[in-house]
Amino acid sequence: MADTTQKTDQQTLKIQQVDHPELSETFADSIDSVFFDGQTLRINFGVTRFDQPQQPPATTARRYPCCRLVLTPRAGVELMNQIQKIMTGMIQAGVLKAVPQVSPEKK
């Protein structure tokens, strides 16, 4: 169990992380859409199912929604920060290549 601390305007809240190993997992192989309406960030995940071909390999497939994650803006920012940390680690491990930033030309 991990302890996390969040600061609020008036006090510090200490939150103890509790694991639920029985929590089911959802597999996704795509992100179908990401939408922010000003109040919540919605991420729709999808899974691709290949049609059964008469002769391999399959040439057609269908994508189905499998999960919708809805986050507060604060949780959305936290998700982006965590993904940035993972990307940095993957670049350092050589799994991903860093893409050089292209600065816009001055006019």
C-alpha positions in Angstrom: 0.0 0.0 0.0 1.3 3.4 -0.9 0.7 6.7 0.8 0.0 9.8 -1.3 -0.4 13.3 -0.1 -2.6 15.8 -1.9 -2.7 19.5 -0.9 -6.0 21.3 -0.9 -6.6 25.0 -0.4 -7.2 24.6 3.4 -5.5 21.3 4.5 -3.3 18.4 3.5 -5.1 15.2 2.8 -3.2 11.9 3.3 -4.6 9.1 1.1 -3.7 5.5 1.6 -3.7 3.5 -1.7 -5.6 0.2 -1.3 -5.3 -2.5 -4.0 -8.1 -4.8 -5.2 -6.5 -7.7 -7.0 -9.9 -9.1 -8.0 -10.7 -5.9 -10.0 -11.3 -7.0 -13.6 -9.1 -5.7 -16.4 -10.3 -4.6 -19.8 -8.2 -5.1 -22.9 -8.1 -2.4 -25.6 -5.9 -2.2 -28.7 -7.0 1.3 -29.8 -8.2 4.6 -28.5 -11.2 5.5 -30.6 -11.8 9.1 -29.3 -10.7 11.6 -26.7 -13.1 14.4 -25.8 -12.9 17.2 -23.3 -16.2 19.1 -22.7 -14.8 21.6 -20.2 -15.8 19.5 -17.2 -14.7 15.9 -17.9 -12.1 14.2 -20.1 -13.6 11.1 -21.9 -11.5 8.5 -23.5 -13.2 5.8 -25.5 -11.2 2.6 -25.9 -11.8 0.0 -28.6 -10.8 -3.6 -29.4 -10.4 -5.0 -33.0 -11.9 -8.3 -33.9 -10.8 -9.9 -37.2 -13.4 -11.5 -39.4 -12.9 -15.2 -40.0 -11.4 -15.5 -43.5 -11.9 -18.4 -45.9 -8.1 -18.2 -46.5 -5.6 -16.6 -44.1 -4.7 -13.8 -43.6 -7.8 -11.9 -42.5 -8.5 -8.9 -44.7 -11.4 -7.4 -42.8 -12.0 -6.5 -39.2 -14.4 -4.7 -36.9 -13.7 -2.4 -34.0 -15.9 -2.5 -31.0 -16.0 -0.1 -28.0 -14.8 -1.9 -24.9 -14.3 0.8 -22.2 -15.0 4.5 -21.6 -12.8 6.2 -19.1 -14.2 9.5 -17.7 -11.9 11.7 -15.7 -12.0 15.1 -13.9 -9.6 17.7 -15.4 -7.2 17.2 -12.5 -7.2 13.4 -13.0 -6.7 14.0 -16.8 -3.6 16.1 -16.0 -2.3 13.4 -13.7 -2.8 10.8 -16.4 -0.8 12.9 -18.9 2.0 13.4 -16.3 2.2 9.7 -15.7 2.2 8.9 -19.4 5.0 11.4 -19.9 7.1 9.6 -17.2 6.4 6.3 -18.9 7.5 7.7 -22.2 10.7 9.1 -20.8 11.5 5.7 -19.3 10.8 3.9 -22.6 13.0 6.4 -24.4 15.8 5.8 -21.9 15.4 2.0 -22.3 15.6 2.3 -26.1 12.0 1.1 -26.7 11.0 4.4 -28.2 12.9 7.0 -30.1 12.8 10.7 -29.1 11.3 12.8 -31.8 13.2 16.1 -32.1 11.1 19.2 -31.6 10.8 21.3 -34.7 10.6 25.0 -33.9 8.4 27.2 -36.1 10.4 29.4 -38.5 10.5 33.1 -37.6 8.9 35.3 -40.2 
